[in-house]
């Protein structure tokens, strides 16, 4: 866990994360004080059932118990490639 950090974001990308004494805040930058917050860029839900393509998980047992791991992998891959 790091403290006293500056996160420089340009456009929609994190450009740099460094100690506050090592970063010059760019002129004209919008500064948001998150010193009392925990910042977790890139955090994802690691417990999600991506092999299911909808919010109705009534068929979860059928997929999990009756389909091969190869088939479930294909389903999961297709689901994460779908555009939201």
N, C-alpha and C positions, 0 to 999 in steps of 0.2 A: 504494500500500500504506500502510495506516494502522497506527500503533502506539498503545498506551495508550488504547484505546477501551473503552467500556462499551456492552454490548448489553442493552437492557431488553426483556424478553419478557413480555407479559401474555396469559395463555391460550395460544393457539397462534399468536400474531402477534408480529412484531417491532414494538415500539412506538417505539423510538428507538435510534439509534446516534450516539454523540457522544464527544468527548474525555473522559477520566476526570475532568478538573477541571471539566467543565461539566454533570455528571450527578450528581444526588443519588440514591443507591441507595434504593429504596423500603423502608420499615420492614418487616421480616419476610420480605424477599425471600431466596430461595435464591441464594447466590453460587457460581458455578463459575469457578475460575481457569483461563482458557485463555491465559494470558500466554506460554506456551511453544508455542502451537499456531497454526496458520493457520485462520482462520474464514472460510468461504465460504458465507454463507447464500444459498439459492436456486440453488446450482450444479446444473446439469443436465447430463446426457450429451448433448453436442451432436452426437455421431457415433452416431446410432442409426437403424436402418432402420424407421421407424414405419409404413411401408406394409406391413410383414409383421406378421401378427396372431399369430404364434406363434414359438416358438424354433427351429422347423425351417425353415432358410433354403434348403432344397434347391430351392425354386421361385423364389428371388430373381431369377435370370437371366431366367426367363420373364416375371416381372412387369416387371422393369426394361427389358428389351429389346423386349418385345412389346406392352406396354400403353402407352397415351398418358400424357403427364404429367398430363392432367386426371383420368384414372382413378386414377393413383397418388396424386394429391392427395386425391381422395375417400376412397380406402382409408386414407391416413394420418390424415385428419381423423376418420374413424370409429374408428380404432384408439386415438387419443389421448383420445377421449371415453368409451371403455369404462372401466367401473369395475373397479379391481383387486380 
